[in-house]
Amino acid sequence: MFNKIIKHLLWADDLFLVSTSAEKMQKQINNLGSYCKKWQLIINTMKTKIMVFGKQNVPDDYFQLNGNTIVISDKYTYVGNEVTDAGNPFSCIYESIIQKCYRSCYKIREYCQQIGQLPPTLSVHFFDTLLMPIIEYGSEIWYNTTALKKLLVFQRNYFRRVLHVTEKTPINEVYGDLGVFPLEICLRNNVILKISPSSTQSPRKLTCQVGI
């Protein structure tokens, strides 16, 4: 990745090992076992899984850790992101994000029923504070055009409902009336920020003050 060889990822008490072959992976597991034994660390083998990408025939009992077989799985959740070994490894992530967004919308409507019709500014605030954190989480990893198209449908439907307009209303007019950016700007900027942290911060809302 970016001309760097990544063999492992560390986050708090989670460890993610990466290798190009089963033999090299087992070697890393052996080294991990030796390190933990030396420093009296205990590995939770129930939460330890192996994922094999590509066409590699690996026996189910191939990977061993301290005499215990590590289960080979077709999906795994790492730091809140579910990865799969079939097709696009990140497809589960954005599908899950879309489902969470729709569930959150239903909850917002349920809680706000007694209030009545919400003003557009408050609906936009809900989107920025309650839905955008769900959408942006891990977007630097899973972002692609397929995910973007599905999330744009969600965003456009949400803001059209805010203004009570139909699908025939041009989406740029909707963005302009509400003073918001389309999702692709925020998500693409997140990827740029990941590569170049010195870049500008991610835009959330377009604000303009006009003096007359």
Residue, then its C-alpha position, 0 to 999 in steps of 0.5 A: m500500500f503506497n509502496k509500503i509492505i504492511k504485515h500487521l495492523l494494531w488498534a488498542d488490543d486488536l491485532f490484524l496479521v497480513s501475509t501473501s501465503a499460508e506458510k508465511m501466515q503460520k510463521q507470523i502466528n508462531n512468532l506471535g505465540s512466542y511473543c505472548k508466551k514471553w510476556q505472559l499475554i493471553i490470546n483469545t482464540m475464540k475471537t481469532k479468525i483466519m480469512v483466505f483471499g483468492k483461490q488458495n486451497v488451505p485445509d481447515d486445520y492448517f493454521q495452529l496457535n499454541g496447539n489450537t486450530i484457528v478457524i478459517s472464516d468467510k467474514y470478519t469484523y475488525v474495528g467495527n468494519e465487516v470484511t468478506d472474502a468474496g468479490n468486493p471484500f468491503s461490500c458488507i460494510y457499506e450495505s450495513i451502513i445503508q441499513k443503519c442509516y435507514r434504521s436511524c431515520y425511522k428512529i428520528r421520525e418516531y421520536c419527532q412525531q409529537i413535535g410535528q413537521l421539523p424545520p429544514t435547518l433542524s433536519v439538516h442538523f440531524f443528518d450532519t450529527l446523527l447520520m453522517p458519523i455512520i456514513e463516514y465511519g471507515s469511508e477511507i477504506w470502503y469508499n468506491t463508486t458502487a457504495l457512493k451511488k447507493l448512499l447518494v440515493f439515500q441522501r437525495n431521498y432524505f433531503r427531498r423529503v425535508l423540502h417535501v419535493t418530488e424526484k423531478t426536482p433537480i437535486n442541485e436545487v435541493y442542495g442549494d436551498l438547504g446549503v449542503f454538499p453532495l456526499e461524494i465531496c465529503l467522502r472523497n475528501n476523507v480519502i484525500l485526508k487519509i493520504s495527505p493529512s495536511s489537506t483541508q478539513s472535510p466540508r459538511k455544510l455550505t454557509c453564506q452570509v449576504g449583507i444588503 
